[in-house]
Structures are given as structure tokens and as C-alpha cells.
């Protein structure tokens, strides 16, 4: 599956939040401020995860430096990838859930969690297979040593530290 199809999948999930928000009524108006604040924080965390994952892939994922977006040509074990396999997708799931929470509607928030599960299925059914075909035994060893997601702030800190370090990729 190429980049544009993956992008269309994630954008369609995000756009569906808008339509679900229009469909569902506000059930608990007193929860509105708490859902919104929590939603903004979760969305921000998801965006940071994407930034750290992208920077780490650009820094450590290529044998020769590249400009712009390109698929990595090696399995990345550094930074945030040292403790989870899919930080960028984990960030996208956080963004979807966070955006759904910012609507202030409980039903839309529950729908956002459903979208998170769809995103999880997408990763395990599509992304993992493609990556396994691409990297073979290197990716098999990578899978054995880390979970798909790790919400720990220590893991996030490791990712930020590696992404911002001046040290080049290991040889």
C-alpha cells in the first residue's frame, strides 16, 4: 500500500469525526470543558510523537542522508524506536482520539476510541506485513524486543533525546 492510500485512510478517519460530531447530540454538557482540555492535551502529545518519530526516521533510517519524506532503508532501533515499533501511528491514534474529545461530546469521543481501534487493526494487518516483507529477519528480531506501542513518558523522553542529539546514526 503506497503512501497516498495510507494518507487517505487516516484522513478519512479524521474527517469522519466531523460528521459524527454533527450526528451525535451533547449528552453531558457539564463534561464539555474537561473533554476539551483533555482532548487538546492528547492531540498535542500525538503531534509530538509524530514529530519525534519522523525526525528519528530521517536521522537514523537511511544509510545515506535524504531530503523530504522517503521510506527508511534500515530498521531503526534508536530513540523512540528502541522501546516501541510504531510511534508515529501511535501518535495518529492519539490525535484522532484527542480531536474527538475536543468536540465535547461523549458519543463522538467514544467514536474516536473506535477509530483508534481501527487504526490499531490497520497497523497489525497492513503495516506489519509490509515491513516484514521489506526487512525480513531484521524486522523479526525488532518485533521480538519491543511492543507496538509504549505510552511511557520515559520512552518519549528517550525519543526526544535521540531526535535532538547531534550524534549521527550508528554505523
C-alpha positions as CSV (number, residue, x, y, z in Angstrom):
1,X,0.0,0.0,0.0
2,X,1.6,3.3,-1.0
3,X,1.8,6.5,0.9
4,X,-1.2,8.2,-0.6
5,X,-3.5,5.3,0.2
6,X,-2.3,5.3,3.8
7,X,-2.8,9.0,4.0
8,X,-6.3,8.7,2.6
9,X,-7.1,6.1,5.2
10,X,-6.0,8.3,8.1
11,X,-7.6,11.4,6.7
12,X,-10.9,9.6,6.1
13,X,-10.9,8.6,9.8
14,X,-10.3,12.1,10.9
15,X,-12.9,13.6,8.6
16,X,-15.5,11.0,9.9
17,X,-15.1,12.6,13.3
18,X,-16.5,15.9,11.9
19,X,-19.6,14.0,10.6
20,X,-20.1,12.0,13.8
21,X,-19.9,15.3,15.7
22,X,-22.7,16.7,13.6
23,X,-24.7,13.5,14.1
24,X,-24.4,13.0,17.9
25,X,-26.2,15.2,20.5
26,X,-24.4,16.7,23.5
27,X,-25.4,14.3,26.3
28,X,-23.5,15.7,29.3
29,X,-22.8,19.4,28.8
30,X,-21.1,19.6,32.2
31,X,-18.3,17.3,30.8
32,X,-17.6,19.6,27.9
33,X,-14.7,21.7,29.4
34,X,-13.0,18.6,30.7
35,X,-13.3,16.7,27.5
36,X,-12.0,19.6,25.5
37,X,-9.0,20.3,27.7
38,X,-8.1,16.6,27.8
39,X,-8.6,16.4,24.1
40,X,-6.2,19.2,23.4
41,X,-3.5,17.7,25.6
42,X,-3.9,14.3,24.0
43,X,-3.8,15.8,20.5
44,X,-0.7,17.8,21.4
45,X,1.0,14.6,22.7
46,X,0.1,12.8,19.4
47,X,1.6,15.6,17.3
48,X,4.8,15.5,19.4
49,X,5.0,11.7,19.0
50,X,4.7,12.2,15.2
51,X,7.4,14.8,15.1
52,X,9.8,12.8,17.2
53,X,9.2,9.6,15.2
54,X,9.6,11.5,11.9
55,X,12.8,13.2,13.0
56,X,14.2,9.9,14.3
57,X,13.4,8.1,11.0
58,X,15.0,10.8,8.9
59,X,18.1,10.8,11.2
60,X,18.6,7.1,11.6
61,X,16.6,5.3,8.9
62,X,18.8,5.9,5.9
63,X,22.3,4.8,5.0
64,X,22.7,8.0,3.0
65,X,21.0,11.3,4.0
66,X,17.8,12.1,2.2
67,X,15.7,15.2,1.9
68,X,12.0,15.2,2.4
69,X,9.9,12.1,3.0
70,X,11.2,8.7,2.0
71,X,10.8,5.1,3.3
72,X,13.7,4.1,5.6
73,X,16.2,1.6,4.2
74,X,17.1,0.1,7.5
75,X,15.3,-1.0,10.7
76,X,15.6,1.9,13.2
77,X,16.5,0.8,16.8
78,X,17.4,4.2,18.1
79,X,15.5,6.8,20.1
80,X,11.8,6.2,20.4
81,X,12.1,3.1,18.2
82,X,14.2,1.5,20.9
83,X,11.0,1.0,23.1
84,X,8.1,0.8,20.5
85,X,7.6,-0.2,16.9
86,X,5.0,2.4,15.7
87,X,5.4,5.7,17.5
88,X,4.0,7.8,14.5
89,X,0.9,5.6,14.2
90,X,0.5,5.7,18.0
91,X,0.6,9.5,17.6
92,X,-2.0,9.4,14.9
93,X,-4.3,7.3,17.2
94,X,-3.8,9.9,20.0
95,X,-4.6,12.7,17.5
96,X,-7.8,11.0,16.4
97,X,-9.0,10.4,20.0
98,X,-7.9,13.9,21.1
99,X,-9.8,15.6,18.2
100,X,-12.9,13.6,19.0
101,X,-12.6,14.7,22.6
102,X,-12.3,18.4,21.7
103,X,-15.8,18.2,20.3
104,X,-17.0,17.9,23.9
105,X,-19.5,15.2,23.0
106,X,-19.3,11.8,24.8
107,X,-20.6,9.9,21.8
108,X,-18.1,11.5,19.5
109,X,-15.3,10.7,22.0
110,X,-16.4,7.0,22.1
111,X,-16.4,7.1,18.3
112,X,-12.8,8.4,18.4
113,X,-11.8,5.4,20.6
114,X,-13.4,3.1,18.0
115,X,-11.3,4.8,15.3
116,X,-8.3,4.2,17.5
117,X,-9.0,0.5,17.4
118,X,-9.5,0.7,13.6
119,X,-6.0,2.3,13.4
120,X,-4.6,-0.4,15.5
121,X,-6.1,-3.1,13.2
122,X,-4.7,-1.2,10.2
123,X,-1.2,-1.4,11.7
124,X,-1.3,-5.0,12.6
125,X,-3.0,-6.1,9.4
126,X,-1.3,-3.9,6.8
127,X,1.8,-2.1,8.1
128,X,3.4,-5.0,10.0
129,X,3.1,-7.4,7.0
130,X,4.6,-4.8,4.6
131,X,7.5,-4.0,6.9
132,X,8.2,-7.7,7.5
133,X,8.4,-8.3,3.7
134,X,10.7,-5.4,3.3
135,X,13.2,-6.0,6.1
136,X,12.8,-9.8,6.8
137,X,14.8,-11.2,9.7
138,X,15.9,-7.7,10.9
139,X,12.3,-6.8,11.5
140,X,11.6,-10.2,13.1
141,X,14.3,-9.5,15.7
142,X,13.0,-6.0,16.1
143,X,9.4,-7.3,16.8
144,X,10.6,-9.7,19.4
145,X,12.2,-7.0,21.6
146,X,9.5,-4.3,21.7
147,X,5.8,-3.8,21.8
148,X,3.9,-2.0,19.0
149,X,3.1,0.9,21.4
150,X,4.6,2.2,24.7
151,X,2.8,5.1,26.3
152,X,5.5,5.6,28.9
153,X,7.0,9.1,29.2
154,X,10.4,7.6,29.7
155,X,10.2,6.1,26.2
156,X,9.0,9.5,24.9
157,X,11.9,11.2,26.7
158,X,14.4,8.7,25.0
159,X,12.9,9.6,21.7
160,X,13.2,13.3,22.2
161,X,16.8,13.0,23.4
162,X,17.8,10.9,20.4
163,X,15.9,13.1,17.9
164,X,17.6,16.2,19.2
165,X,21.1,14.8,19.7
166,X,23.9,16.0,17.4
167,X,25.2,12.4,17.2
168,X,24.9,10.8,13.8
169,X,23.4,7.4,13.2
170,X,25.4,4.3,14.2
171,X,27.5,2.6,11.6
